[in-house]
C-alpha cells in the first residue's frame, strides 16, 4: 500500500463524532485489540494513514504516520544498521507504530535501553474536539513539549488520536550473545540483580522453565570478553528465542489460566501467589499464569510496590489494570476532560469512566 496522509479525513470524522457525542473505537492493525478493556464505539480506522515521513540516519530520528506497519519501519532501519531500541512487541502481523506507542509496549531490551515512552520525541494528534495538536519535535536537542508527547504514550488513545510520531532510533549492536544457566527462580533473581550492578553489556534477561537466559549485546570485543568471563551454554538460535518471548509465543503463554503481567521493583521479593511464573527485565516484569483471585493478585503486588495487568482471561469489561489511588485517579480525570471533553476517544479502554 502506498504512503497516505489521511489527516483531513480523520479530523473530520473526529469533529463529527464530537458534534454528535459518538464514542470512537480507534483501530490500526487490530493486533492489540485484546489489550485493555473491551469498548464499543464507531470504528476510526487508522490503517490507511501510513508511511515514513522522514528518516535521518545520521540524526538517529525517524518520523512516521501512526498506521505505518512496524515491519516497514524495522526494515527501513535495518538497511542503515539501526533499530528501535525498545524492541517493541508486535503481537500480530498487523502491528502499527501508533498502536505500539499508544500501548507503550516494550520488549526484552526495555530495562537496559529504555521504554517506548523514552524514545518518543514528538507527535501530532487530534484531540477529542477534532483539533490538531503538535507536541515535542523531530530532533533530540529540542525538548519543547516533550512531556506532553510522552503523555500520549501509553494512554491507549484515550487522550488523542495519534497521527504522526517522531522517534529516536539507535545503531544496532555488532554482536549478540545469549548464555543459558540452569537455576531456580530465586537464584535467577539474585543473578539478574548482581549482573545489573556490573559494567556488562547486558541487553536482555529472562527466567523460563528453570533456565536463566542472558543476552549481551555490543561491540565484538565486549561480547567476546563476556563469553570468556561468564558461565553458561551458548544458545544457538537466540534470535528466535527472544522473538518468541517478545511475541508471547513461548509454551508458557499458551496456558488456559489467567495471564498476568506484573511490574515490580527489580529487587522485590517474589509474590507468594500460586501458579506458573516467567520472569524477565532483570526481575522487573514477572508473568503469572494463575487461578488466584484477582483481588489477591492486585493486593499482594501493590504491597510489594508494583502493579498488575490482566493480559488474557477474566472479565474484559471489568477491571483490567491496577486500580489507581485517589490522587492519580483525579489527575487522569482532569487530563481526560482537557483533551477529550466529550469523552468520545476510546472511552473506558483503560478504566471505566475514563
Secondary structure as UniProt FT lines:
FT   HELIX           7..20
FT   STRAND          24..27
FT   TURN            31..34
FT   STRAND          42..45
FT   TURN            47..48
FT   STRAND          52..56
FT   TURN            57..60
FT   STRAND          61..65
FT   TURN            66..67
FT   HELIX           70..78
FT   TURN            79..81
FT   STRAND          82..83
FT   TURN            85..86
FT   TURN            93..94
FT   HELIX           97..103
FT   TURN            108..109
FT   HELIX           110..113
FT   HELIX           116..119
FT   STRAND          120..126
FT   TURN            128..129
FT   STRAND          132..136
FT   TURN            140..141
FT   TURN            144..145
FT   HELIX           146..152
FT   TURN            153..154
FT   TURN            156..157
FT   STRAND          161..168
FT   STRAND          170..171
FT   STRAND          175..182
FT   HELIX           185..196
FT   STRAND          202..208
FT   TURN            209..210
FT   STRAND          211..218
FT   HELIX           220..229
FT   STRAND          233..234
FT   TURN            236..237
FT   HELIX           238..246
FT   TURN            247..248
FT   HELIX           251..254
FT   STRAND          258..263
FT   TURN            266..267
FT   STRAND          276..280
FT   HELIX           281..283
FT   STRAND          285..290
FT   HELIX           294..303
FT   TURN            304..305
FT   STRAND          307..312
FT   TURN            316..317
FT   HELIX           326..339
FT   TURN            341..342
FT   TURN            347..348
FT   TURN            352..353
//
